[in-house]
């Protein structure tokens, strides 16, 4: 915000005085514009681009291979910098999904505040509730390309075990065809594709069933 001094002439006395007047800066205007579009309408082209970006990463694995060190967390500068390279070390399914949305042009804020996106899988649920784009299983909602599927959600503790990018949905299926960041079905911690994914693609977590979907916008 800019503070501007305005010269004012008092009608009764003819005296000149200075008055401070606040005016919005270009950054203020940009911030307001961004805030207005968060959770707003998302085009079919944007949804398709999310899927294209996610699928373009299929086969990506962490480096070093026996760690969670990955480039998507590094994109957000999130997680310990103990990889011996430019990667960051944390479980990264949510970082991958947020990267795909952001790279496709979906307005979002990545920070550790409830209602914004971050490395917590449950942050997508919170984001969806905030912007009214959360669709729980059983609601009748048909998932769309570019949505994020949320698995193993406990709303009482705001914990979820996994998220994945919806690539498509086959009528009659129990879950989406999805691209997983930090998936474990075909190897340790990689980007992989699964069909009819109604159970989380995460090793060692037991049952983490599909809880619902978050749309990137209305």
PyMOL commands that set and color helices and strands:
alter all, ss='L'
color gray80, all
select helices_A, chain A and resi 26-37+44-55+71-75+93-103+122-130
alter helices_A, ss='H'
color red, helices_A
select strands_A, chain A and resi 2-9+16-23+69-70+88-89+134-136+148-151+162-168+176-183+190-197+210-214
alter strands_A, ss='S'
color yellow, strands_A
deselect
rebuild
show_as cartoon
